[in-house]
Amino acid sequence: MISTKCGRSTASVVAAVLLSIAAPAATLAAKPASPPLMGSFPIGGETNALEPESSLCGFDIAAVSSGTANFQVFFDEAGEPSRIHVHAMSTGTLSGNGITLTSRQSLNQFFDFEDSTAIEVGLVFRNAGPGIGVALMDRGRLVWSVDPVTGEWAFPAVFEAGPHPQLHGDAAGLCEALTP
């Protein structure tokens, strides 16, 4: 599970890693009709105090997730990386106070180096439980301006569609679902 806030920092790392892979490959891919560089890598992890959720709820929320991210690096006519597409899919759990929720993610991230933008489309996360239903869900489309030098994402988003409660500091549904 990658939360909205965590997703952006993870995405910046993903873009940096993919660029480090793509840069040496660019010399091999300098033909105008070069196919994209494609691959995959594992995603996920484990934490005993997921942030900002733990701070917002006032108790520790543990998170465990695993999945796969597939990527494509596209090159311009000079053989330089111009765009990256990452599709991340993961499942996991969130738990607190002896209550466990399931978490799912199916997110597409597009990094455009020519426009200095990052776009997130899809299900950033969905946390749900039996008898509770959906406790917190972030989905839709976000467009971010990215500093081309530092790779930092500028807040607020340039464009926002769909519910993004955690982005705006609203974890009330999650806190309530994990409170006995």
N, C-alpha and C positions, 0 to 999 in steps of 0.2 A: 504494500500500500504506500503510495506516495501522496502525501497531503498536498494541498494547493501550494502552501508556502515552501514545503520541502521539495515539491515538484520543480519549482523554478530553480532552486539551488542545485538540485540533481540534474536538471536539464542543462545548466551552465557547465557542469562537470562533464556531462555526456558530450556536449558540443565540443568542449576543449579536447577530450580524448579522441573523438572522431576526427577532429582537425589534425591532431598529431598523427593519426593513422593515414589520413587523406593527403597530407602535404607531401610525404615521400612518394605516394602513389600518383600524385599529380604529374610528376615527371614522366611516368609511364602512360598516363592518360591524356596526354597533350593533344590528341587528335580531336577535331571538332565533334565527331560522332562517338565519343567515348561513352561506353556504358557506365552506369553508376557503380560505385564500389558498394557492395552489400555484405551484411554480416549480422550477427546477433551476439548478445551477451546476457548473462544472468543479472537479474535485479532483485532487490528485496533486502531484508535484514531483520534485526531484532533490537528492540529497545525496551527498557523498563519504565521510561518516563517520556513518552511521546510529547513533543512540544510543537506548537503552543497549546495543544489540547489539555495536557496535564495542568498547566498554569491556569487556563481558562476555567477548568472544572474544579480545581482546588484539591485534586487527588491524582495519584499516579495512574496513568493509563499505559499499559504495556501493549506493544505492537509487534507482530510477527508477520512477515510476508515473503513470498517468493514468486518468481515469474521470469519472463523473458522479454527482452527488448530487441526488436529487429530494426536495422537501420539501412538507409541508402544515402550515400554521399554523391551529389550531382556536381559536375564540373562545367565551367564555362569554356569558351572556345580557346582560351589560353591555357587550359588545363588546371586552373585554380578552382578549389572548392567554392561553389556558389550557393548551394542549398543542402540542407540535411533534413531527412525525414526519419523520425523515430516513432515506432509503434510499440508501446509498452502494455503488456498484459500481465496482471498478477492477482493473486488471491492471498488472503491471510486472515488474521484475527486481531481484534482490539479487545482488551479486557481490563476491568477495574472493579474493585469491590466484589470480586467473586462472580461477576457477570461477564459473559463473552459474546461479542458480536462478530459476524463475519464481515470481511472487507473484500471488495472487488475493484479492479481497475482495468479500463481499456481506453488508452489515451494515445492520440496522435499528436506529435509535436513537430512543428515545421520551423526550421531556422533558415532565414534568408539573409545571407551576408551582404548582398547588394543593397537591400532595403533596410538593413539593420533592424529586423523584426523577428520576433518569436511568436508563434501561434500555437495555442493548445486547443484541441477539438476532441470532444468525446467525454467519457466518464473518468474524471480525475479520481474519484473514489465514491464508493457506496458502502455505508456501514449499516448493517441490519441485523436483527435478531428474532428468534422465534417468539411469537406473542407480542413483539414490539413493532415489527415492521421496519421501515427505513428510519433510522435515527438521524443520519446526516448524509447528504449526498451533494456532491459538487459535479456539475456537468454543464456542457454547453460549449461556448467558444470564447476564448480570450486572446486578444492581440496585444503584444507588448513591444514597446520600443526598447532596443538594446544598444547600449553604448558600444560602438565598434572597437574601441581600444580596450576597455576593461571587461566587456562581456556582461556587465551588470544590467539587470532588467529594471526599467524605470517604473515606478509606481506613481499614480494608478495606471491601470491598463488603458490603452488607447481605445479599445473596443471591448465591450462585455455583453454577452448574451447567455441567458440561462441562469439558474440559481448557483451562486458561488458564496454560500453563507460563511464558510471559514475564512475566505479572503477578506471579509468585512468584520472578522472577530466574533462571529456568531456560532458558538458550539453548543448552544442550549439544548438542542435535541440529543446530542451525544452525551452530554453531562447527565441529562434526565434519564436516558436509557441505561446508563451505567451506575445509577444511584438506586440502591435497594429500597 
